[in-house]
Amino acid sequence: MPDESQDDALAEAGYRAVPDDQGGRAARGWWDANAQEYLDEHGEFLGPADLLWCPEGLRESQARLLGDVRGARVLEIGAGAAQGSRWLRSVAGADAVATDVSAGMLAAAARLDADSGVAVPLVQADARALPFADASFDVVFTAFGALPFVPDAPRVHAEVARVLRPGGRWVFSVTHPLRWAFPDDPGTGGLTATRSYFDRRPYVESAADGRVLYAEYHRTVGDHVADVVGAGFVLDSLLEPEWPAGHERVWGGWGPVRGARLPGTLIVRAHRPPA
Ligand SMILES: C[S@@+](CC[C@H](N)C(=O)[O-])C[C@H]1O[C@@H](n2cnc3c(N)ncnc32)[C@H](O)[C@@H]1O
């Protein structure tokens, strides 16, 4: 019997072009394999039922980026363990549905449902092919879900536009594009640009046989704006949350040292034009 864990061992990591089908497919397996580790590391900060937009600690309870969602039909894509949808259902009074491509992340969501007593409707779906009718939601959102892991972001925006009703709102957070020019180091090593901001090659991890295990895609600020406007949305705002004084928690390459000088997160708010 082949040793699968050995086959999937990380052999190479770096910035390189890979075929789109391989890069786009990798996320499902990677998040299945790493769901528990992600939640062990970040679950407490995320909270079981809370909508955290970014490592800077901005929460929807303060920011209200989704607007008044009481009674609204809300779709979360790339929901992970669905903490945001759980908060929307239990606190904000929204009719929220959570989707993710990874069965491992959705299994973690089901465990949180059971522990918290707040059940979120969970649907396994690639954000590039949403299994919902046209104009069936008032709001769609994601915090760091789906978009960074697909080579073809316009497909996600087109699907979001399709399932949103006219006038509906689309809000997403991603790693701030500027960060891609810097090493992913939360300390002073992450303060000197070592790559071109304009180099769109994805960050890729692969196995010894060349299979793509993980791919994360870079888009400049202009690319995000072009994707949003290209899908027919009206852009409402670009937010760059500042690192709050006294916030010491490090999350990957995010932390107070870099947060004092560089933006770490970009949040985009847009809406479908009214009919
Ligand atoms: C960084 S996690 C964010 C999860 C959650 N929003 C949070 O804040 O913890 C990224 C999530 O995007 C999901 N994802 C990746 N590619 C996707 C795709 N094509 N469609 C839907 N979800 C995807 C992953 O499975 C993972 O759960």
The ligand as a Tripos MOL2 file, in Angstrom:
@<TRIPOS>MOLECULE
LIG
   27    29     1     0     0
SMALL
NO_CHARGES

@<TRIPOS>ATOM
      1 C1         -8.9160   31.2120    5.6860 C.3       1 LIG1
      2 S1        -10.3170   30.1290    5.6910 S.3       1 LIG1
      3 C2        -11.5640   31.2700    6.1990 C.3       1 LIG1
      4 C3        -12.6990   30.5810    6.8740 C.3       1 LIG1
      5 C4        -13.6140   31.4970    7.6750 C.3       1 LIG1
      6 N1        -14.2270   32.5030    6.8240 N.3       1 LIG1
      7 C5        -12.8300   32.1300    8.8000 C.2       1 LIG1
      8 O1        -12.7450   33.3740    8.8580 O.co2     1 LIG1
      9 O2        -12.3140   31.3680    9.6200 O.co2     1 LIG1
     10 C6        -10.6540   29.9340    3.9470 C.3       1 LIG1
     11 C7        -11.8570   29.0490    3.6430 C.3       1 LIG1
     12 O3        -12.1410   29.1500    2.2330 O.3       1 LIG1
     13 C8        -12.5750   27.8690    1.8070 C.3       1 LIG1
     14 N2        -12.4350   27.7630    0.3350 N.ar      1 LIG1
     15 C9        -11.3050   27.6750   -0.3900 C.ar      1 LIG1
     16 N3        -11.5860   27.6030   -1.6970 N.ar      1 LIG1
     17 C10       -12.9320   27.6560   -1.8190 C.ar      1 LIG1
     18 C11       -13.8340   27.6480   -2.9170 C.ar      1 LIG1
     19 N4        -13.4030   27.5510   -4.1810 N.pl3     1 LIG1
     20 N5        -15.1630   27.7130   -2.6660 N.ar      1 LIG1
     21 C12       -15.6270   27.8040   -1.3940 C.ar      1 LIG1
     22 N6        -14.8150   27.8150   -0.3070 N.ar      1 LIG1
     23 C13       -13.4820   27.7520   -0.5080 C.ar      1 LIG1
     24 C14       -11.7000   26.9100    2.5780 C.3       1 LIG1
     25 O4        -12.2120   25.6010    2.5780 O.3       1 LIG1
     26 C15       -11.6610   27.5690    3.9460 C.3       1 LIG1
     27 O5        -12.6690   27.1030    4.7920 O.3       1 LIG1
@<TRIPOS>BOND
     1     1     2 1
     2     2     3 1
     3     2    10 1
     4     3     4 1
     5     4     5 1
     6     5     6 1
     7     5     7 1
     8     7     8 2
     9     7     9 1
    10    10    11 1
    11    11    12 1
    12    11    26 1
    13    12    13 1
    14    13    14 1
    15    13    24 1
    16    14    15 ar
    17    14    23 ar
    18    15    16 ar
    19    16    17 ar
    20    17    18 ar
    21    17    23 ar
    22    18    19 1
    23    18    20 ar
    24    20    21 ar
    25    21    22 ar
    26    22    23 ar
    27    24    25 1
    28    24    26 1
    29    26    27 1
@<TRIPOS>SUBSTRUCTURE
     1 LIG1         1 GROUP 0 **** ****
